[in-house]
Amino acid sequence: MRAIVQDSYGSADVLHPAEIDRPAVGDDDVLLQVRAASLNIGDWHVMTGLPYVARAALGLRRPKTRVRGMDVAGRVEAVGANVTRFTPGGTRSSASARDPWPNTRSRGPTSSSPSRRP
């Protein structure tokens, strides 16, 4: 599959298209075929590696995760064995591809709205 990847910290010049392996779907994961994406300030922080203290979590010399993006919309391609809330073929959007709603069991781009509480 094709994706915009990043192998070092820096300006937008460090981003480039590349062929990457399709991500494996874990038991608690949802895989989306991304149809639309946007950028937010979190993506900028990861791209630049600033502030430097963030590199303790992001990767000291280069980003741990090559693919950028937290805001996505697309079609559910696959779900893990423990995922009951989503089914392949459905459309979803997420405010964050990294655990958007902590009270759901699924990780990744999984929800179009936060869970409603009674």
BELWO-V628598 format. One record per residue. N is the residue number from 1. RES is the residue in one letter. PSI is psi in degrees with one decimal (none if undefined). NEAR is the number of other C-alpha atoms within 10 Angstrom. Layout:
((N | RES | PSI | NEAR) (N | RES | PSI | NEAR))
This chain:
((1 | M | 157.5 | 8) (2 | R | 144.2 | 10) (3 | A | 158.5 | 15) (4 | I | 122.7 | 15) (5 | V | 166.4 | 19) (6 | Q | 126.6 | 23) (7 | D | -6.4 | 16) (8 | S | 165.0 | 17) (9 | Y | 151.1 | 21) (10 | G | -159.3 | 17) (11 | S | -174.2 | 11) (12 | A | -15.4 | 11) (13 | D | -18.8 | 9) (14 | V | -8.3 | 14) (15 | L | 137.8 | 19) (16 | H | 150.9 | 12) (17 | P | 145.7 | 11) (18 | A | 157.8 | 12) (19 | E | 129.8 | 10) (20 | I | 163.4 | 13) (21 | D | 147.5 | 8) (22 | R | 133.1 | 9) (23 | P | 142.3 | 8) (24 | A | 145.3 | 11) (25 | V | 114.0 | 14) (26 | G | 174.1 | 16) (27 | D | -31.6 | 13) (28 | D | 16.7 | 15) (29 | D | 158.5 | 21) (30 | V | 130.8 | 25) (31 | L | 124.6 | 22) (32 | L | 142.1 | 24) (33 | Q | 109.4 | 16) (34 | V | 126.3 | 17) (35 | R | -25.9 | 11) (36 | A | 147.0 | 10) (37 | A | 155.8 | 14) (38 | S | 171.2 | 11) (39 | L | 150.3 | 12) (40 | N | -178.4 | 12) (41 | I | -30.0 | 9) (42 | G | -38.5 | 13) (43 | D | -39.2 | 15) (44 | W | -44.3 | 16) (45 | H | -42.9 | 17) (46 | V | -41.1 | 25) (47 | M | -43.7 | 27) (48 | T | -22.0 | 18) (49 | G | 22.9 | 23) (50 | L | 143.5 | 14) (51 | P | 154.8 | 9) (52 | Y | -32.1 | 11) (53 | V | -26.4 | 10) (54 | A | -22.2 | 13) (55 | R | -19.1 | 19) (56 | A | -35.3 | 10) (57 | A | -31.1 | 10) (58 | L | -24.2 | 18) (59 | G | 127.8 | 15) (60 | L | -52.5 | 14) (61 | R | -27.5 | 12) (62 | R | 159.8 | 18) (63 | P | 139.0 | 20) (64 | K | -35.9 | 15) (65 | T | 124.5 | 12) (66 | R | -29.8 | 16) (67 | V | 127.3 | 18) (68 | R | 159.5 | 20) (69 | G | 129.4 | 19) (70 | M | -25.3 | 21) (71 | D | 115.7 | 21) (72 | V | 159.8 | 22) (73 | A | 143.4 | 22) (74 | G | -163.3 | 20) (75 | R | 137.7 | 17) (76 | V | 118.6 | 21) (77 | E | -42.6 | 16) (78 | A | 153.1 | 20) (79 | V | 150.7 | 22) (80 | G | 168.2 | 18) (81 | A | -31.0 | 12) (82 | N | -2.2 | 12) (83 | V | 122.8 | 18) (84 | T | -14.8 | 11) (85 | R | -22.7 | 12) (86 | F | 152.2 | 17) (87 | T | 149.4 | 15) (88 | P | 140.4 | 13) (89 | G | -20.0 | 13) (90 | G | 157.8 | 12) (91 | T | 142.8 | 19) (92 | R | 155.5 | 19) (93 | S | 159.4 | 22) (94 | S | 139.1 | 22) (95 | A | -16.9 | 20) (96 | S | 128.0 | 18) (97 | A | -9.1 | 20) (98 | R | 90.8 | 15) (99 | D | 66.8 | 19) (100 | P | -36.3 | 21) (101 | W | 102.3 | 21) (102 | P | -19.5 | 11) (103 | N | 9.0 | 9) (104 | T | 159.4 | 14) (105 | R | -21.1 | 14) (106 | S | 148.6 | 24) (107 | R | 160.3 | 21) (108 | G | -169.6 | 18) (109 | P | 97.7 | 28) (110 | T | -14.6 | 31) (111 | S | 144.6 | 24) (112 | S | -14.3 | 15) (113 | S | 154.7 | 12) (114 | P | 155.3 | 13) (115 | S | 139.4 | 11) (116 | R | 137.2 | 5) (117 | R | 140.6 | 4) (118 | P | none | 3))
